Amino acid sequence: MATCEVCGNDYWGAFEVRTVSGDVHIFDSFECAIHKMAPICEHCQIKIVGHGVEVSGRFFCCAHCARTVEGKEGAEIRDAVGARPA
């Protein structure tokens, strides 16, 4: 068994997350992994669980937040490209 580094639960189903830099983290749930590792939107401060957007090295949960903060570069960001599905 392994112990979750966020909540301390010693759980048989714990899993490892390895980062590109070589760090290894152990969690007992995706909730704990998100709590520890998800970036935070620089505008609304929520955890970015989906793709989000990056502008000038800053992370945002959506195009709206990027446009609100990043001015000219943010104005170019869109959440979806192309026509809406029928």
C-alpha positions in Angstrom: 0.0 0.0 0.0 1.0 3.6 -0.4 0.1 6.8 1.4 -1.5 9.8 -0.4 0.7 12.9 -0.1 -2.3 15.2 0.2 -4.7 13.4 2.6 -2.4 10.8 4.2 -4.8 7.9 3.4 -2.9 4.6 3.2 -4.7 2.9 0.3 -4.2 -0.2 -1.8 -5.4 1.6 -4.9 -3.0 4.6 -4.6 -1.2 5.6 -7.8 1.9 7.5 -8.9 2.0 10.6 -11.1 5.4 11.2 -12.7 6.2 14.7 -14.1 8.5 15.5 -17.0 11.0 16.9 -14.5 11.2 13.5 -12.8 9.2 14.2 -9.7 7.0 11.4 -8.4 3.8 12.0 -6.5 1.5 9.5 -4.8 -2.2 10.0 -4.6 -5.2 8.0 -3.5 -7.7 9.8 -5.8 -7.9 12.1 -8.8 -9.3 14.7 -6.4 -6.1 14.8 -4.3 -4.0 14.8 -7.5 -5.9 17.8 -8.8 -5.7 19.6 -5.5 -1.9 19.2 -5.5 -1.0 19.6 -9.2 -3.6 21.5 -11.2 -2.5 25.0 -12.1 -4.7 27.9 -10.9 -6.4 30.4 -13.3 -4.7 33.8 -12.9 -8.0 35.6 -13.3 -10.7 33.7 -11.4 -8.4 31.5 -9.2 -10.1 28.2 -9.9 -8.1 25.0 -10.5 -7.6 24.3 -14.2 -8.7 20.7 -14.7 -9.3 20.8 -18.5 -7.0 22.1 -21.2 -7.2 25.8 -20.3 -5.2 28.4 -22.2 -1.7 29.8 -21.8 -0.8 33.4 -22.8 2.6 34.8 -22.2 3.5 32.0 -19.8 0.4 32.6 -17.7 -2.4 30.0 -17.3 -6.1 30.7 -17.5 -9.1 28.3 -17.3 -10.7 29.7 -20.5 -10.4 32.3 -23.2 -12.7 34.7 -21.4 -10.3 34.9 -18.4 -7.3 35.2 -20.8 -9.0 38.1 -22.7 -9.9 39.8 -19.4 -6.3 39.9 -18.2 -3.9 39.7 -21.2 -5.0 42.6 -23.4 -3.9 42.4 -27.0 -2.5 38.8 -26.9 -5.5 37.6 -24.8 -7.9 39.2 -27.3 -6.7 36.6 -29.9 -7.6 33.6 -27.7 -10.8 31.6 -28.5 -12.2 28.6 -26.7 -13.5 26.9 -29.9 -12.4 27.2 -33.5 -14.7 26.9 -36.5 -18.5 26.7 -36.9 -20.8 25.4 -34.2 -22.0 21.9 -34.7 -25.5 21.5 -36.1 
